[in-house]
Amino acid sequence: MSNSAKGRPLRDFSPETARLWDGISVNATDTQARQRVRQYPMLGTHIARVEIPTETQLRVERSTRIPGHYTLWGDPAELLGYVVSVVAV
């Protein structure tokens, strides 16, 4: 679920930040995801690998200036169905 769906308060009220707050932040590679978790431990202790088919209702967009960073928008249950593995960091 997105931070917005979880009811987490948005601290920066810019339109772009609010738009991204409604999505799920993901990285293109395991290495990038591991690096982000090392930089920001509050992100969690596990990485979920997702494989998103080309035919999906999810919206995927390359976002922010961080290399390999994407944002996904859509139904959390659909996204959960695309999880193929979860590993500890």
DAURHU-V875199 format. One record per residue. N is the residue number from 0. BURIAL is I if it has 9 or more other C-alpha atoms within 8 Angstrom, else O. Layout:
n->N burial->BURIAL
n->N burial->BURIAL
//
This chain:
n->0 burial->O
n->1 burial->I
n->2 burial->I
n->3 burial->I
n->4 burial->O
n->5 burial->O
n->6 burial->O
n->7 burial->O
n->8 burial->O
n->9 burial->O
n->10 burial->O
n->11 burial->O
n->12 burial->O
n->13 burial->O
n->14 burial->O
n->15 burial->O
n->16 burial->I
n->17 burial->I
n->18 burial->O
n->19 burial->I
n->20 burial->I
n->21 burial->I
n->22 burial->I
n->23 burial->I
n->24 burial->O
n->25 burial->I
n->26 burial->I
n->27 burial->I
n->28 burial->O
n->29 burial->I
n->30 burial->O
n->31 burial->I
n->32 burial->I
n->33 burial->I
n->34 burial->O
n->35 burial->O
n->36 burial->I
n->37 burial->O
n->38 burial->O
n->39 burial->O
n->40 burial->O
n->41 burial->O
n->42 burial->O
n->43 burial->O
n->44 burial->O
n->45 burial->O
n->46 burial->I
n->47 burial->I
n->48 burial->I
n->49 burial->I
n->50 burial->O
n->51 burial->O
n->52 burial->O
n->53 burial->O
n->54 burial->O
n->55 burial->O
n->56 burial->O
n->57 burial->I
n->58 burial->O
n->59 burial->O
n->60 burial->O
n->61 burial->O
n->62 burial->O
n->63 burial->O
n->64 burial->O
n->65 burial->O
n->66 burial->O
n->67 burial->I
n->68 burial->I
n->69 burial->I
n->70 burial->I
n->71 burial->I
n->72 burial->I
n->73 burial->I
n->74 burial->O
n->75 burial->O
n->76 burial->O
n->77 burial->I
n->78 burial->I
n->79 burial->O
n->80 burial->O
n->81 burial->I
n->82 burial->I
n->83 burial->O
n->84 burial->O
n->85 burial->I
n->86 burial->O
n->87 burial->O
n->88 burial->O
//
